[in-house]
Amino acid sequence: MFRCSEVAERASLLIDGELGPWQRFNMKLHLAMCRGCRAFITQMRITRDLTRMTSLPEGQHISPEIEAALARRRSRSIGKSGGSERV
């Protein structure tokens, strides 16, 4: 079972459905027992949903720097999980 810090590290991957079966099981097991992490995941989902509801003004795009930072973050997250459990 994951510790709270591990749940926090993988929260976005869980919410986006990018965890493999074993990691997802460990997350769900931890969330079943940890009220604080359940609240954290709920807040992350609300934040994601509100962010999706807003959109960039027409003609405006995400800067290449932000896209590169997001790509680096995603590759580090996948690298920590070993990449083999990704669905």
C-alpha positions as CSV (number, residue, x, y, z in Angstrom):
1,M,0.0,0.0,0.0
2,F,1.2,3.5,-0.8
3,R,2.1,6.2,1.8
4,C,0.5,9.6,1.6
5,S,3.5,11.1,-0.1
6,E,3.3,8.4,-2.8
7,V,-0.4,9.1,-3.3
8,A,0.3,12.8,-3.7
9,E,3.0,12.1,-6.3
10,R,0.7,9.9,-8.3
11,A,-2.6,11.8,-7.9
12,S,-2.7,13.3,-11.3
13,L,-1.9,10.0,-12.9
14,L,-4.8,8.4,-11.0
15,I,-7.2,11.1,-12.0
16,D,-6.2,11.0,-15.6
17,G,-6.5,7.2,-15.7
18,E,-2.8,6.7,-16.4
19,L,-1.9,4.2,-13.7
20,G,-1.5,0.5,-14.3
21,P,-3.7,-2.0,-12.4
22,W,-1.3,-2.6,-9.5
23,Q,-0.6,1.1,-8.8
24,R,-4.3,1.8,-9.2
25,F,-5.1,-1.0,-6.7
26,N,-2.6,0.4,-4.2
27,M,-4.0,3.9,-4.6
28,K,-7.6,2.7,-4.0
29,L,-6.5,0.7,-1.0
30,H,-4.8,3.7,0.6
31,L,-7.8,6.0,-0.3
32,A,-10.2,3.5,1.4
33,M,-8.3,4.0,4.7
34,C,-7.0,7.6,4.5
35,R,-9.6,10.5,4.8
36,G,-6.9,13.2,4.1
37,C,-5.8,11.6,0.8
38,R,-9.5,11.1,-0.2
39,A,-10.1,14.8,0.4
40,F,-6.9,15.6,-1.6
41,I,-7.9,13.5,-4.6
42,T,-11.4,15.0,-4.5
43,Q,-10.0,18.5,-4.5
44,M,-7.7,17.6,-7.4
45,R,-10.6,16.3,-9.4
46,I,-12.6,19.5,-8.7
47,T,-9.6,21.5,-9.8
48,R,-9.2,19.5,-13.0
49,D,-12.9,19.8,-13.8
50,L,-12.9,23.6,-13.2
51,T,-9.7,24.0,-15.3
52,R,-11.3,22.1,-18.2
53,M,-14.3,24.3,-18.0
54,T,-12.1,27.3,-18.7
55,S,-10.6,27.7,-22.1
56,L,-7.9,29.8,-23.6
57,P,-9.1,32.8,-25.6
58,E,-9.4,32.0,-29.3
59,G,-6.0,32.3,-31.0
60,Q,-4.1,31.9,-27.7
61,H,-2.0,28.8,-27.2
62,I,0.0,27.2,-24.4
63,S,3.6,28.4,-24.7
64,P,6.3,26.0,-25.8
65,E,8.0,26.4,-22.4
66,I,4.9,25.2,-20.6
67,E,4.4,22.3,-23.0
68,A,8.0,21.3,-22.5
69,A,7.7,21.4,-18.7
70,L,4.5,19.3,-18.8
71,A,6.3,16.8,-21.0
72,R,9.2,16.6,-18.6
73,R,6.9,16.1,-15.6
74,R,5.0,13.3,-17.4
75,S,8.2,11.5,-18.4
76,R,9.5,11.7,-14.8
77,S,6.2,10.3,-13.4
78,I,6.2,7.5,-15.9
79,G,9.9,6.8,-15.2
80,K,9.2,6.5,-11.4
81,S,6.6,3.9,-12.0
82,G,8.8,1.9,-14.3
83,G,6.5,2.5,-17.2
84,S,5.5,-1.1,-17.3
85,E,2.2,-0.6,-15.4
86,R,0.9,2.1,-17.6
87,V,-2.5,1.4,-19.1
